[in-house]
Amino acid sequence: APTAAAKYELGPNRDAQRSTDGHILTGRRVSRLLWRGRPWAVTRAEGAMIRFMLLQNRAGKTRCSKYWVPLDDAEKHKLEYEVHRLVVSRNPKFTNFVEFRTHKVIYRRYAGLFFSLCVDITDNELVMLEAVHLFVEILDHYFNNVCELDLVFNFHKVYLILDEFILGGEILETSKKVILERLQELEKEMV
């Protein structure tokens, strides 16, 4: 049986799963710590994860896609088409979360691009919406005012950023500063 500590993913601080008094943090307590600006512990429920992430333009062209669940190509294309139809046709006054099959799609539109995450039905929508926003902020800082062409011509860098941010379908790092520092280190090694 998994221990209570197994329900937590750790950031750079290895004993983040324990509070200052040594007790294992509960989900609510970790949420309060995250809310107070201490982004070193990210909670997750058993089996909760991000299924896939899509970056699509208004015309339906997928500019970037990352899947953390095994799917064949036909199913991927079908998902991309269905998600695009779903998010483009929604009224902007509605929420940015919508049920999709047995999961949820959380999306956000930036200029002409839709950033969509498919997550488990029990995942926190607001956390995922903020994760999308953080990803866009990182892209914007890295590419100095990112546009669709940056994503097309520098797709390998977009995937590198995404891999520093999300690993195995779970949010790995929530600090923009840490991710950008890691990217600078990786660029130094590539030269």
VEXTI-318937 format. One record per residue (C-alpha): x, y, z; residue in one letter; residue number from 1. Coordinates in Angstrom, 3 decimals, padded with zeros to 6 digits. Example, Ala and Ser with C-alpha at 12.3 -4.5 7.8 and 13.67 -1.06 7.14 Angstrom:
% VEXTI-318937
NODE; 012.300; -004.500; 007.800; A; 1
NODE; 013.670; -001.060; 007.140; S; 2
% end
This chain:
% VEXTI-318937
NODE; 000.000; 000.000; 000.000; A; 1
NODE; 001.354; 003.458; -000.864; P; 2
NODE; 002.266; 005.713; 002.017; T; 3
NODE; 000.800; 009.166; 002.499; A; 4
NODE; 004.087; 010.680; 001.341; A; 5
NODE; 003.707; 008.957; -002.034; A; 6
NODE; 000.827; 011.290; -002.833; K; 7
NODE; 003.170; 014.257; -003.212; Y; 8
NODE; 005.560; 015.254; -005.949; E; 9
NODE; 008.588; 017.146; -004.731; L; 10
NODE; 010.250; 020.197; -006.179; G; 11
NODE; 013.867; 021.193; -005.479; P; 12
NODE; 013.376; 020.927; -001.695; N; 13
NODE; 013.549; 017.164; -000.963; R; 14
NODE; 011.764; 017.328; 002.402; D; 15
NODE; 008.915; 019.483; 001.097; A; 16
NODE; 006.463; 016.711; 001.913; Q; 17
NODE; 006.908; 017.448; 005.608; R; 18
NODE; 005.767; 020.567; 007.390; S; 19
NODE; 007.987; 022.542; 009.744; T; 20
NODE; 006.768; 020.420; 012.663; D; 21
NODE; 007.640; 017.196; 010.810; G; 22
NODE; 004.098; 016.079; 009.970; H; 23
NODE; 003.191; 014.944; 006.488; I; 24
NODE; 001.231; 017.645; 004.721; L; 25
NODE; -002.357; 017.075; 003.707; T; 26
NODE; -003.727; 018.289; 000.390; G; 27
NODE; -005.507; 021.253; 001.979; R; 28
NODE; -002.432; 022.247; 003.958; R; 29
NODE; -000.198; 022.033; 000.896; V; 30
NODE; -002.721; 024.117; -001.036; S; 31
NODE; -002.511; 026.797; 001.644; R; 32
NODE; 001.288; 026.730; 001.449; L; 33
NODE; 001.152; 027.001; -002.334; L; 34
NODE; -001.298; 029.856; -002.035; W; 35
NODE; 001.063; 031.680; 000.314; R; 36
NODE; 003.709; 031.696; -002.393; G; 37
NODE; 005.691; 028.589; -001.499; R; 38
NODE; 005.568; 026.643; -004.779; P; 39
NODE; 007.855; 023.800; -003.687; W; 40
NODE; 005.276; 021.077; -003.195; A; 41
NODE; 002.658; 020.102; -005.724; V; 42
NODE; -000.071; 017.735; -004.636; T; 43
NODE; -001.581; 015.073; -006.810; R; 44
NODE; -004.296; 012.547; -006.271; A; 45
NODE; -003.646; 008.908; -007.015; E; 46
NODE; -003.777; 008.403; -010.781; G; 47
NODE; -004.410; 012.079; -011.619; A; 48
NODE; -002.424; 013.349; -014.561; M; 49
NODE; -002.367; 015.476; -017.677; I; 50
NODE; -003.327; 013.299; -020.644; R; 51
NODE; -002.185; 015.600; -023.440; F; 52
NODE; -001.455; 019.205; -024.335; M; 53
NODE; -002.326; 020.825; -027.653; L; 54
NODE; -001.358; 024.183; -029.126; L; 55
NODE; -003.680; 024.925; -032.036; Q; 56
NODE; -004.439; 027.978; -034.123; N; 57
NODE; -007.940; 029.190; -035.008; R; 58
NODE; -007.867; 027.286; -038.304; A; 59
NODE; -007.324; 023.992; -036.488; G; 60
NODE; -003.655; 023.464; -037.324; K; 61
NODE; -001.898; 021.803; -034.429; T; 62
NODE; 001.352; 023.662; -033.834; R; 63
NODE; 002.522; 021.540; -030.925; C; 64
NODE; 001.163; 018.421; -029.271; S; 65
NODE; 002.440; 016.344; -026.416; K; 66
NODE; 000.807; 013.116; -025.248; Y; 67
NODE; 001.519; 011.469; -021.920; W; 68
NODE; -000.719; 008.489; -022.628; V; 69
NODE; -000.111; 005.974; -025.418; P; 70
NODE; -002.391; 006.591; -028.413; L; 71
NODE; -002.112; 005.611; -032.058; D; 72
NODE; -001.878; 008.291; -034.760; D; 73
NODE; -005.494; 007.945; -035.879; A; 74
NODE; -006.741; 008.494; -032.328; E; 75
NODE; -004.428; 011.502; -031.905; K; 76
NODE; -005.778; 013.155; -035.063; H; 77
NODE; -009.336; 012.447; -033.967; K; 78
NODE; -008.663; 013.979; -030.531; L; 79
NODE; -007.053; 017.056; -032.059; E; 80
NODE; -010.038; 017.574; -034.356; Y; 81
NODE; -012.591; 017.088; -031.567; E; 82
NODE; -010.774; 019.336; -029.092; V; 83
NODE; -010.419; 022.068; -031.705; H; 84
NODE; -014.127; 021.922; -032.552; R; 85
NODE; -014.948; 022.019; -028.863; L; 86
NODE; -012.839; 025.037; -027.859; V; 87
NODE; -013.284; 027.178; -030.976; V; 88
NODE; -017.063; 026.951; -030.932; S; 89
NODE; -017.434; 027.843; -027.233; R; 90
NODE; -018.726; 031.250; -026.275; N; 91
NODE; -015.920; 033.358; -024.717; P; 92
NODE; -018.254; 034.165; -021.808; K; 93
NODE; -018.288; 030.501; -020.742; F; 94
NODE; -015.681; 028.966; -018.451; T; 95
NODE; -012.435; 027.627; -019.870; N; 96
NODE; -013.162; 024.100; -018.624; F; 97
NODE; -015.320; 021.621; -020.481; V; 98
NODE; -016.004; 017.931; -019.984; E; 99
NODE; -014.601; 015.827; -022.796; F; 100
NODE; -015.336; 012.109; -022.946; R; 101
NODE; -014.321; 010.862; -019.493; T; 102
NODE; -011.879; 013.726; -018.873; H; 103
NODE; -011.802; 017.518; -018.820; K; 104
NODE; -010.295; 019.941; -021.301; V; 105
NODE; -008.902; 023.129; -019.828; I; 106
NODE; -008.038; 025.684; -022.472; Y; 107
NODE; -006.992; 029.277; -022.834; R; 108
NODE; -006.787; 031.473; -025.903; R; 109
NODE; -003.818; 033.754; -026.457; Y; 110
NODE; -004.101; 035.866; -029.619; A; 111
NODE; -004.795; 033.298; -032.357; G; 112
NODE; -003.617; 030.229; -030.438; L; 113
NODE; -005.524; 027.851; -028.188; F; 114
NODE; -003.545; 026.114; -025.439; F; 115
NODE; -005.517; 023.030; -024.342; S; 116
NODE; -004.832; 020.501; -021.593; L; 117
NODE; -006.779; 017.282; -021.191; C; 118
NODE; -006.777; 016.194; -017.557; V; 119
NODE; -008.547; 013.749; -015.296; D; 120
NODE; -012.051; 014.686; -014.250; I; 121
NODE; -010.966; 015.098; -010.608; T; 122
NODE; -008.068; 017.487; -011.278; D; 123
NODE; -008.223; 021.092; -010.108; N; 124
NODE; -009.224; 023.251; -013.073; E; 125
NODE; -007.750; 026.469; -011.723; L; 126
NODE; -004.342; 024.910; -011.093; V; 127
NODE; -004.271; 023.623; -014.666; M; 128
NODE; -005.427; 026.980; -016.038; L; 129
NODE; -002.591; 028.660; -014.163; E; 130
NODE; -000.191; 026.023; -015.495; A; 131
NODE; -001.208; 026.975; -019.042; V; 132
NODE; -000.646; 030.631; -018.213; H; 133
NODE; 002.764; 029.897; -016.685; L; 134
NODE; 003.760; 027.948; -019.801; F; 135
NODE; 002.769; 030.917; -021.983; V; 136
NODE; 004.700; 033.312; -019.738; E; 137
NODE; 007.802; 031.131; -020.027; I; 138
NODE; 007.441; 030.963; -023.816; L; 139
NODE; 006.930; 034.719; -023.958; D; 140
NODE; 010.038; 035.402; -021.888; H; 141
NODE; 012.173; 032.840; -023.714; Y; 142
NODE; 011.231; 033.995; -027.232; F; 143
NODE; 010.840; 037.704; -026.361; N; 144
NODE; 007.151; 038.163; -027.207; N; 145
NODE; 006.305; 034.742; -028.608; V; 146
NODE; 004.217; 034.347; -031.753; C; 147
NODE; 002.907; 031.384; -033.726; E; 148
NODE; 005.938; 031.384; -036.041; L; 149
NODE; 008.266; 030.954; -033.056; D; 150
NODE; 006.384; 027.773; -032.186; L; 151
NODE; 006.574; 026.507; -035.772; V; 152
NODE; 010.250; 027.205; -036.452; F; 153
NODE; 011.557; 026.497; -032.948; N; 154
NODE; 009.361; 023.531; -032.085; F; 155
NODE; 012.308; 021.645; -030.568; H; 156
NODE; 012.791; 024.462; -028.041; K; 157
NODE; 009.065; 024.455; -027.236; V; 158
NODE; 009.273; 020.734; -026.450; Y; 159
NODE; 012.393; 021.358; -024.359; L; 160
NODE; 010.537; 023.995; -022.331; I; 161
NODE; 007.542; 021.692; -021.968; L; 162
NODE; 009.755; 018.840; -020.747; D; 163
NODE; 011.306; 021.110; -018.108; E; 164
NODE; 007.826; 022.096; -016.978; F; 165
NODE; 005.760; 018.873; -017.210; I; 166
NODE; 007.163; 015.371; -016.891; L; 167
NODE; 005.166; 012.175; -017.242; G; 168
NODE; 001.900; 014.088; -017.299; G; 169
NODE; 002.521; 015.837; -013.990; E; 170
NODE; 003.643; 019.373; -013.280; I; 171
NODE; 007.278; 019.107; -012.309; L; 172
NODE; 008.335; 022.694; -011.727; E; 173
NODE; 006.246; 025.777; -010.972; T; 174
NODE; 008.977; 028.408; -010.820; S; 175
NODE; 009.427; 030.455; -013.976; K; 176
NODE; 012.864; 031.569; -012.793; K; 177
NODE; 014.111; 028.004; -012.212; V; 178
NODE; 012.857; 026.801; -015.604; I; 179
NODE; 014.470; 029.722; -017.444; L; 180
NODE; 017.769; 029.135; -015.594; E; 181
NODE; 017.708; 025.456; -016.606; R; 182
NODE; 017.054; 026.430; -020.212; L; 183
NODE; 020.035; 028.792; -020.161; Q; 184
NODE; 022.227; 025.987; -018.809; E; 185
NODE; 021.009; 023.627; -021.534; L; 186
NODE; 021.732; 026.209; -024.231; E; 187
NODE; 025.284; 026.635; -022.906; K; 188
NODE; 025.801; 022.867; -023.138; E; 189
NODE; 024.468; 022.754; -026.711; M; 190
NODE; 026.944; 025.352; -027.979; V; 191
% end
